[in-house]
């Protein structure tokens, strides 16, 4: 008996709970009140009317509508197209925007029509969900909202796109006398609220109703905003009076006199500064002359005849020309200062370029001599075995080998023939050439001539060491090839991208890079590219 009573109580409880569960399932869609329903219906009417306004298939005289009661007593009477709109609609219909397969080429008017019709569909879906006589399937409702958002995104992307027609670029943001710019911004906000509506279906149960209502009502408010932006007058864009920028001949003459006077004063100030620093400048000039003589001697020792003045003054001239371009673009006293600053940087860099060039040449020449050293040692060893002395072996190498090692060994023989001790001539060779293995060879020859020894055995061991070292260097080159390629890419890719941008956007690139800011950016990029290449090369260097 008790068991039967418990069974009845369980069935009764189940019958009471099931309707509550269904109500809880539909609570999110029913979260909107009767007042919210009126606001939705009013926004729904406005979006429907706006879509009809952009529908070119409807005659203009039929586009008259009356406000519904849901819009309240403040909005009464008929709604007609603004006076400016029919002519603008014809232009937008003639302006073909995008081709869609299966639908043909769509005009700008069609895109706006689809956008407002899509918002109307969204609001209709939200309004129908409030009807208690219709069942609600949440999956179907959320799927419909997802479709609305996808359609809105597609239309927004097409309306925001700039179109090129011949030499002109058209921007649909400027349509409707500039009203489209504000309307597109509102549509971007509406797109976010579309997403919030979809997201509310996956929110926690305690937050679903509130999020859903806030999202839908935000769309309603934004729809009202679109309506007011369409019907309101655009912000007047008055062009400035050209007379504002006109100057009289007297004003231009006065400006020119000020510029000349300022340049003279600047030049006089520089003259006074240089006169006060006369002793220091003369000392610096003497040091530079001594350095230039030493640099010229070092270049001659590398069998290169280079006038160092071309390197120094050529660098200064390049920087001065670049500074002149920047100063001319900037104009005024700022341009003069910019020219002096860039030229000063050129002077600072120019006196540091000769030793850098010399170091590069010595390393390059040393690598070439290293590649010839093994064959030269074999030739020296064979000459010693045949009965020649070391001097005759050096002379044989200078005749039979190719430059640069033939030039270096020939210079040793010439110095020896002119009276220089052979050991001193070898030390001069060691000082001229940056080669570790050649330095070992020279030290071995000097020690052998002082204390004796078998040079042929020493040369054979040096040949084996050079062969092993060359194998190790080849292995290191293979292991560090990636860093070298990266350094090359770091230096080449920005130049390639700059060329590509100049090809596709020449006007914008020229207008930017002829300004002082553009020149500074270009100069800074060049410096940082050089620094990046140097750092990546350093990462790939392995000293053995």
C-alpha positions as CSV (number, residue, x, y, z in Angstrom):
1,X,0.0,0.0,0.0
2,X,2.8,2.3,0.9
3,X,4.6,1.4,-2.3
4,X,1.6,2.2,-4.4
5,X,1.2,5.6,-2.7
6,X,4.9,6.3,-3.3
7,X,4.5,5.4,-7.0
8,X,1.5,7.8,-7.3
9,X,3.5,10.6,-5.7
10,X,6.4,10.0,-8.0
11,X,4.2,10.1,-11.1
12,X,2.5,13.3,-9.9
13,X,5.8,15.0,-9.2
14,X,7.1,14.0,-12.7
15,X,4.0,15.5,-14.4
16,X,4.5,18.7,-12.5
17,X,8.3,18.9,-13.3
18,X,8.2,18.2,-17.0
19,X,6.3,21.4,-18.0
20,X,8.7,23.3,-15.8
21,X,11.7,21.8,-17.7
22,X,10.2,22.8,-21.0
23,X,9.6,26.3,-19.7
24,X,13.2,26.4,-18.5
25,X,14.4,25.3,-21.9
26,X,12.4,28.0,-23.7
27,X,13.2,30.7,-21.0
28,X,16.0,32.2,-22.9
29,X,14.0,32.9,-26.0
30,X,11.0,34.1,-23.9
31,X,13.2,36.4,-21.7
32,X,12.0,39.4,-23.7
33,X,9.0,41.3,-22.3
34,X,5.9,42.8,-24.0
35,X,7.6,46.2,-24.1
36,X,10.7,44.7,-25.7
37,X,8.4,43.1,-28.3
38,X,7.1,46.5,-29.2
39,X,10.6,47.9,-29.7
40,X,11.6,44.9,-31.8
41,X,8.5,45.4,-34.0
42,X,9.3,49.1,-34.5
43,X,12.9,48.4,-35.4
44,X,11.7,45.5,-37.6
45,X,9.4,48.0,-39.5
46,X,12.3,50.5,-40.0
47,X,14.7,47.8,-41.4
48,X,11.9,46.6,-43.7
49,X,11.3,50.1,-45.0
50,X,15.0,50.7,-45.6
51,X,15.4,47.5,-47.5
52,X,12.4,48.5,-49.7
53,X,14.0,52.0,-50.2
54,X,17.0,50.2,-51.7
55,X,14.9,47.8,-53.8
56,X,15.1,49.2,-57.3
57,X,12.4,46.8,-58.6
58,X,9.8,48.8,-56.6
59,X,8.5,52.1,-58.1
60,X,9.3,55.2,-56.2
61,X,5.7,56.3,-55.8
62,X,4.9,53.0,-54.0
63,X,7.6,53.6,-51.4
64,X,5.3,55.2,-48.8
65,X,4.7,53.6,-45.5
66,X,3.0,54.5,-42.2
67,X,4.5,54.1,-38.8
68,X,3.0,51.2,-36.8
69,X,1.5,51.7,-33.4
70,X,4.5,49.8,-31.9
71,X,6.7,52.9,-32.6
72,X,4.6,54.9,-30.1
73,X,2.8,58.2,-30.4
74,X,5.9,60.2,-31.1
75,X,6.3,58.7,-34.5
76,X,3.2,59.2,-36.7
77,X,2.4,59.8,-40.3
78,X,3.8,58.5,-43.5
79,X,7.5,57.7,-44.3
80,X,8.7,58.6,-47.7
81,X,12.1,58.5,-49.4
82,X,14.3,61.6,-48.8
83,X,14.5,64.0,-51.7
84,X,18.2,63.3,-52.3
85,X,17.8,59.5,-52.4
86,X,16.2,58.7,-55.8
87,X,19.2,60.1,-57.7
88,X,21.7,58.5,-55.4
89,X,19.9,55.2,-55.8
90,X,20.3,55.3,-59.5
91,X,24.0,56.0,-59.2
92,X,24.4,53.1,-56.7
93,X,22.4,50.7,-59.0
94,X,24.6,51.6,-61.9
95,X,27.8,51.1,-59.8
96,X,28.6,47.4,-60.1
97,X,30.6,46.1,-57.2
98,X,31.1,42.4,-57.0
99,X,30.5,39.3,-59.1
100,X,29.0,36.3,-57.4
101,X,28.8,33.0,-59.2
102,X,25.2,32.0,-59.9
103,X,23.9,35.5,-59.1
104,X,25.8,37.7,-61.5
105,X,27.3,41.1,-60.8
106,X,25.8,42.9,-57.8
107,X,25.4,46.6,-57.5
108,X,26.1,48.8,-54.5
109,X,22.3,49.3,-54.0
110,X,21.8,45.5,-54.0
111,X,24.4,45.1,-51.2
112,X,22.7,47.7,-49.0
113,X,19.3,46.1,-49.7
114,X,20.6,42.7,-48.7
115,X,22.2,44.2,-45.5
116,X,19.0,45.7,-44.3
117,X,16.9,42.7,-45.3
118,X,19.3,40.5,-43.3
119,X,18.8,42.7,-40.2
120,X,15.0,42.6,-40.7
121,X,15.3,38.7,-40.8
122,X,17.2,38.7,-37.5
123,X,14.6,40.9,-35.8
124,X,11.8,38.8,-37.3
125,X,13.4,35.7,-35.9
126,X,13.7,37.3,-32.4
127,X,10.1,38.6,-32.6
128,X,8.7,35.2,-33.6
129,X,10.5,33.6,-30.7
130,X,8.2,35.7,-28.4
131,X,5.0,34.1,-29.8
132,X,3.8,31.7,-27.1
133,X,1.7,29.8,-29.7
134,X,4.8,28.7,-31.6
135,X,7.2,26.1,-30.3
136,X,10.9,27.0,-30.1
137,X,13.7,24.8,-31.2
138,X,16.9,26.4,-29.8
139,X,19.2,24.7,-32.2
140,X,17.2,26.0,-35.2
141,X,17.0,29.5,-33.6
142,X,20.8,29.7,-33.0
143,X,21.5,28.3,-36.5
144,X,19.4,31.1,-38.0
145,X,21.3,33.7,-36.0
146,X,24.6,32.2,-37.3
147,X,23.3,32.6,-40.8
148,X,22.4,36.2,-40.2
149,X,25.8,37.0,-38.9
150,X,27.6,35.3,-41.9
151,X,25.5,37.2,-44.4
152,X,26.2,40.5,-42.5
153,X,29.9,39.8,-42.5
154,X,30.0,39.1,-46.2
155,X,28.1,42.3,-47.0
156,X,30.2,44.4,-44.7
157,X,33.4,43.1,-46.3
158,X,32.1,44.1,-49.8
159,X,30.9,47.5,-48.7
160,X,34.2,48.4,-47.0
161,X,36.3,47.4,-50.0
162,X,38.0,50.0,-52.2
163,X,37.4,49.5,-55.9
164,X,39.8,50.6,-58.7
165,X,38.1,51.8,-61.9
166,X,40.8,52.9,-64.4
167,X,42.8,55.7,-62.7
168,X,40.3,56.3,-60.0
169,X,39.7,54.6,-56.6
170,X,36.1,54.4,-55.4
171,X,35.2,54.0,-51.7
172,X,31.6,53.1,-50.8
173,X,32.1,54.7,-47.4
174,X,31.5,58.0,-49.1
175,X,28.1,57.0,-50.6
176,X,24.9,58.8,-49.7
177,X,26.7,62.1,-49.2
178,X,28.9,60.6,-46.5
179,X,26.1,59.0,-44.6
180,X,27.5,55.5,-45.4
181,X,30.6,56.1,-43.3
182,X,28.5,56.4,-40.1
183,X,26.1,53.6,-41.1
184,X,29.0,51.2,-41.8
185,X,30.4,52.0,-38.3
186,X,27.0,51.2,-36.8
187,X,26.9,47.9,-38.8
188,X,30.3,46.9,-37.4
189,X,28.8,47.3,-33.9
190,X,25.8,45.4,-34.9
191,X,28.0,42.5,-36.2
192,X,29.4,42.2,-32.7
193,X,26.0,42.1,-31.1
194,X,25.0,39.4,-33.7
195,X,27.9,37.4,-32.3
196,X,26.9,38.1,-28.7
197,X,23.4,36.7,-29.5
198,X,24.9,33.5,-30.8
199,X,27.3,33.3,-27.8
200,X,24.4,33.7,-25.3
201,X,23.2,30.1,-26.3
202,X,26.4,28.6,-24.9
203,X,26.6,30.8,-21.7
204,X,26.1,29.5,-18.2
205,X,22.4,28.8,-17.4
206,X,22.3,31.7,-14.9
207,X,23.4,34.2,-17.5
208,X,21.7,33.0,-20.7
209,X,18.5,35.0,-20.4
210,X,20.2,38.3,-19.5
211,X,22.8,38.0,-22.3
212,X,20.3,37.0,-24.9
213,X,18.0,40.0,-24.0
214,X,20.9,42.5,-23.9
215,X,22.2,41.3,-27.3
216,X,18.8,41.5,-29.1
217,X,17.9,44.8,-27.6
218,X,21.3,46.2,-28.6
219,X,20.6,45.2,-32.2
220,X,17.2,47.0,-31.8
221,X,19.0,50.2,-30.7
222,X,21.5,50.0,-33.4
223,X,18.8,49.5,-36.0
224,X,17.1,52.7,-34.8
225,X,20.5,54.4,-35.0
226,X,20.8,53.2,-38.7
227,X,17.4,54.7,-39.4
228,X,18.3,58.1,-37.9
229,X,21.6,58.1,-39.7
230,X,19.9,57.5,-43.0
231,X,17.2,60.1,-42.6
232,X,19.4,62.8,-41.0
233,X,21.4,65.4,-42.9
234,X,25.2,64.6,-43.3
235,X,27.8,66.7,-41.5
236,X,28.6,69.6,-43.9
237,X,32.1,69.3,-45.3
238,X,33.0,72.8,-46.3
239,X,36.2,73.3,-48.3
240,X,38.6,75.9,-46.9
241,X,38.8,79.2,-48.7
242,X,41.8,79.1,-51.1
243,X,42.5,82.7,-50.2
244,X,43.7,81.5,-46.8
245,X,46.8,80.0,-48.3
246,X,47.6,82.9,-50.7
247,X,50.5,85.2,-49.8
248,X,51.4,88.6,-51.1
249,X,54.8,89.3,-52.8
250,X,55.8,91.3,-49.8
251,X,55.2,88.4,-47.5
252,X,57.2,86.0,-49.7
253,X,60.0,88.5,-49.9
254,X,60.1,89.0,-46.2
255,X,60.2,85.2,-45.6
256,X,63.0,84.8,-48.1
257,X,65.0,87.6,-46.3
258,X,64.5,85.9,-43.0
259,X,65.7,82.6,-44.4
260,X,68.8,84.2,-45.9
261,X,69.5,86.1,-42.7
262,X,69.1,83.0,-40.6
263,X,71.4,81.0,-43.0
264,X,74.0,83.8,-42.7
265,X,73.8,83.8,-39.0
266,X,74.1,80.0,-38.8
267,X,77.1,80.1,-41.1
268,X,78.7,82.8,-39.0
269,X,78.1,80.8,-35.8
270,X,79.7,77.8,-37.4
271,X,82.7,79.9,-38.5
272,X,83.1,81.2,-34.9
273,X,83.0,77.7,-33.6
274,X,85.6,76.5,-36.0
275,X,87.9,79.4,-35.3
276,X,87.7,78.8,-31.6
277,X,88.6,75.1,-32.3
278,X,91.3,76.0,-34.8
279,X,94.2,74.3,-32.9
280,X,92.2,71.2,-32.3
281,X,91.1,71.0,-35.9
282,X,94.6,71.5,-37.2
283,X,95.8,68.7,-34.9
284,X,93.0,66.5,-36.1
285,X,93.9,67.3,-39.7
286,X,97.5,66.3,-39.1
287,X,96.5,63.1,-37.5
288,X,94.2,62.4,-40.5
289,X,97.1,63.1,-42.9
290,X,99.3,60.7,-41.0
291,X,96.6,58.1,-41.0
292,X,96.0,58.6,-44.7
293,X,99.7,58.0,-45.4
294,X,99.6,54.8,-43.3
295,X,96.4,53.6,-45.0
296,X,98.0,54.3,-48.4
297,X,101.1,52.3,-47.4
298,X,98.9,49.4,-46.1
299,X,96.9,49.3,-49.4
300,X,100.2,49.3,-51.3
301,X,101.4,46.4,-49.2
302,X,98.3,44.5,-50.4
303,X,99.4,45.2,-54.0
304,X,96.5,47.7,-54.4
305,X,97.0,51.3,-55.4
306,X,94.0,53.2,-53.9
307,X,93.8,56.9,-53.1
308,X,92.3,57.0,-49.7
309,X,90.9,60.5,-50.3
310,X,88.4,58.9,-52.8
311,X,87.1,56.7,-50.1
312,X,86.9,59.4,-47.4
313,X,85.6,62.3,-49.4
314,X,83.4,60.0,-51.5
315,X,81.6,58.9,-48.4
316,X,81.3,62.4,-47.1
317,X,79.8,63.5,-50.5
318,X,77.2,60.7,-50.5
319,X,76.1,61.7,-47.0
320,X,76.1,65.4,-47.9
321,X,73.9,64.7,-50.9
322,X,71.5,62.7,-48.9
323,X,71.4,65.4,-46.2
324,X,70.9,68.0,-48.9
325,X,67.8,66.1,-50.1
326,X,66.4,65.7,-46.6
327,X,67.1,69.4,-45.8
328,X,65.5,70.6,-49.0
329,X,62.4,68.5,-48.3
330,X,62.2,69.8,-44.7
331,X,63.0,73.4,-45.6
332,X,63.7,76.3,-43.3
333,X,66.1,76.2,-40.4
334,X,65.2,72.6,-39.7
335,X,66.4,71.7,-43.1
336,X,69.7,73.4,-42.6
337,X,70.2,71.6,-39.3
338,X,69.2,68.3,-40.9
339,X,71.8,68.8,-43.6
340,X,74.6,69.6,-41.1
341,X,73.7,66.7,-38.9
342,X,73.7,64.1,-41.8
343,X,76.9,65.6,-43.2
344,X,78.5,65.4,-39.7
345,X,77.5,61.7,-39.5
346,X,79.1,61.2,-42.9
347,X,82.4,62.7,-41.8
348,X,82.4,60.5,-38.6
349,X,81.8,57.4,-40.7
350,X,84.2,58.3,-43.5
351,X,87.3,58.3,-41.4
352,X,86.4,54.8,-40.1
353,X,85.8,53.2,-43.5
354,X,89.4,52.8,-44.8
355,X,90.5,50.5,-41.9
356,X,87.4,48.5,-42.4
357,X,88.0,48.1,-46.1
358,X,91.6,47.3,-45.5
359,X,90.7,44.6,-43.0
360,X,88.3,43.1,-45.4
361,X,90.9,43.1,-48.2
362,X,93.5,41.5,-45.9
363,X,91.1,38.7,-44.9
364,X,90.1,38.1,-48.5
365,X,93.7,38.0,-49.6
366,X,94.6,35.7,-46.7
367,X,91.9,33.2,-47.7
368,X,93.2,33.1,-51.3
369,X,96.7,32.5,-50.1
370,X,95.5,29.8,-47.7
371,X,94.0,28.0,-50.7
372,X,97.3,28.1,-52.6
373,X,99.6,27.4,-49.6
374,X,99.4,23.6,-49.6
375,X,100.5,23.4,-53.3
376,X,103.3,26.0,-52.5
377,X,104.6,23.9,-49.6
378,X,104.6,20.8,-51.7
379,X,106.6,22.7,-54.4
380,X,109.0,24.0,-51.7
381,X,109.4,20.5,-50.2
382,X,110.2,19.0,-53.7
383,X,112.7,21.8,-54.4
384,X,114.5,21.1,-51.1
385,X,114.6,17.4,-51.9
386,X,116.2,18.2,-55.3
387,X,119.1,20.0,-53.7
388,X,117.9,23.6,-53.8
389,X,118.0,25.9,-50.8
390,X,114.9,27.7,-49.3
391,X,115.6,30.9,-51.2
392,X,115.7,29.1,-54.5
393,X,112.5,27.3,-53.5
394,X,110.8,30.7,-52.8
395,X,111.9,31.9,-56.2
396,X,110.5,28.7,-57.9
397,X,107.1,29.3,-56.2
398,X,107.0,33.0,-57.3
399,X,107.5,31.8,-60.9
400,X,105.3,28.7,-61.0
401,X,102.4,29.7,-58.8
402,X,99.6,32.1,-59.5
403,X,99.0,35.4,-57.7
404,X,98.5,36.4,-54.9
405,X,101.0,33.9,-53.3
406,X,103.3,34.3,-56.3
407,X,103.4,38.1,-55.7
408,X,104.1,37.7,-52.0
409,X,106.9,35.2,-52.4
410,X,108.3,37.3,-55.3
411,X,108.4,40.4,-53.0
412,X,110.3,38.4,-50.4
413,X,112.9,37.4,-53.0
414,X,113.1,41.1,-54.2
415,X,113.7,42.3,-50.6
416,X,116.3,39.6,-50.1
417,X,118.1,40.6,-53.3
418,X,118.1,44.2,-52.3
419,X,120.0,43.4,-49.1
420,X,117.2,42.7,-46.6
421,X,118.0,39.6,-44.4
422,X,115.9,36.6,-45.4
423,X,114.4,36.4,-41.9
424,X,113.3,40.0,-42.0
425,X,111.8,39.6,-45.5
426,X,109.8,36.6,-44.1
427,X,108.6,38.7,-41.1
428,X,107.4,41.3,-43.6
429,X,105.4,38.6,-45.4
430,X,103.9,37.5,-42.1
431,X,102.9,41.1,-41.3
432,X,101.3,41.7,-44.7
433,X,99.3,38.5,-45.0
434,X,96.6,37.4,-42.5
435,X,97.1,33.6,-42.6
436,X,97.7,31.4,-39.6
437,X,99.2,28.5,-41.5
438,X,101.5,30.8,-43.4
439,X,102.6,32.3,-40.1
440,X,103.4,28.8,-38.8
441,X,105.4,28.1,-42.0
442,X,107.4,31.3,-41.7
443,X,108.2,30.6,-38.0
444,X,109.3,27.1,-38.9
445,X,111.7,28.4,-41.6
446,X,113.1,31.0,-39.3
447,X,113.7,28.5,-36.5
448,X,115.3,26.0,-38.9
449,X,117.7,28.6,-40.2
450,X,118.7,29.5,-36.7
451,X,119.0,26.0,-35.0
452,X,118.8,23.6,-38.0
453,X,116.3,20.9,-38.8
454,X,114.7,19.0,-41.6
455,X,112.3,21.4,-43.5
456,X,110.9,18.7,-45.8
457,X,109.5,16.8,-42.8
458,X,108.1,20.1,-41.3
459,X,106.5,21.0,-44.7
460,X,105.0,17.5,-45.0
461,X,103.4,17.9,-41.5
462,X,102.2,21.4,-42.4
463,X,100.6,20.0,-45.6
464,X,98.8,17.4,-43.5
465,X,97.6,20.0,-41.1
466,X,96.4,22.3,-43.9
467,X,94.5,19.4,-45.5
468,X,92.8,18.5,-42.2
469,X,92.0,22.1,-41.5
470,X,90.5,22.6,-44.9
471,X,88.3,19.6,-44.3
472,X,87.2,21.1,-40.9
473,X,86.5,24.4,-42.5
474,X,84.4,22.8,-45.2
475,X,82.4,21.0,-42.5
476,X,82.0,24.3,-40.6
477,X,80.9,26.0,-43.7
478,X,78.2,23.4,-44.3
479,X,77.0,23.7,-40.6
480,X,76.9,27.5,-40.7
481,X,75.4,27.8,-44.2
482,X,71.9,28.4,-42.7
483,X,73.1,31.5,-40.8
484,X,74.8,32.9,-43.9
485,X,71.6,32.4,-45.9
486,X,69.6,34.0,-43.2
487,X,71.9,37.0,-43.2
488,X,71.5,37.2,-47.0
489,X,67.7,37.0,-46.7
490,X,67.7,39.7,-43.9
491,X,69.5,42.0,-46.3
492,X,67.7,41.2,-49.5
493,X,64.1,40.8,-48.5
494,X,63.5,44.4,-47.3
495,X,64.9,45.6,-50.6
496,X,62.7,43.3,-52.6
497,X,59.6,44.3,-50.6
498,X,60.5,48.0,-51.1
499,X,60.8,47.4,-54.9
500,X,57.5,45.5,-55.0
501,X,55.7,48.3,-53.0
502,X,57.2,50.9,-55.4
503,X,55.8,48.8,-58.4
504,X,52.3,48.5,-57.0
505,X,52.0,51.8,-55.1
506,X,54.5,54.2,-56.7
507,X,52.6,57.4,-55.9
508,X,52.2,56.7,-52.2
509,X,55.8,55.4,-51.9
510,X,57.3,58.4,-53.6
511,X,55.2,60.8,-51.7
512,X,56.3,59.3,-48.4
513,X,60.0,58.6,-49.1
514,X,60.6,62.1,-50.4
515,X,59.6,63.6,-47.0
516,X,62.1,64.0,-44.2
517,X,60.3,61.4,-42.1
518,X,60.5,58.9,-45.0
519,X,64.2,59.6,-45.6
520,X,64.9,59.1,-41.9
521,X,63.0,55.8,-41.9
522,X,64.8,54.6,-45.0
523,X,68.2,55.6,-43.6
524,X,67.3,54.0,-40.2
525,X,66.2,50.8,-42.0
526,X,69.4,50.6,-43.9
527,X,71.5,50.9,-40.7
528,X,69.4,48.3,-38.8
529,X,69.6,45.9,-41.8
530,X,73.4,46.2,-41.7
531,X,73.4,45.6,-38.0
532,X,71.1,42.5,-38.4
533,X,73.3,41.0,-41.1
534,X,76.4,41.6,-39.0
535,X,74.8,39.9,-35.9
536,X,73.6,36.9,-37.8
537,X,77.0,36.5,-39.4
538,X,78.6,36.6,-36.0
539,X,76.3,33.8,-34.8
540,X,77.6,31.7,-37.6
541,X,81.3,32.3,-36.9
542,X,83.3,29.5,-35.3
543,X,86.9,30.1,-34.3
544,X,89.1,27.0,-34.3
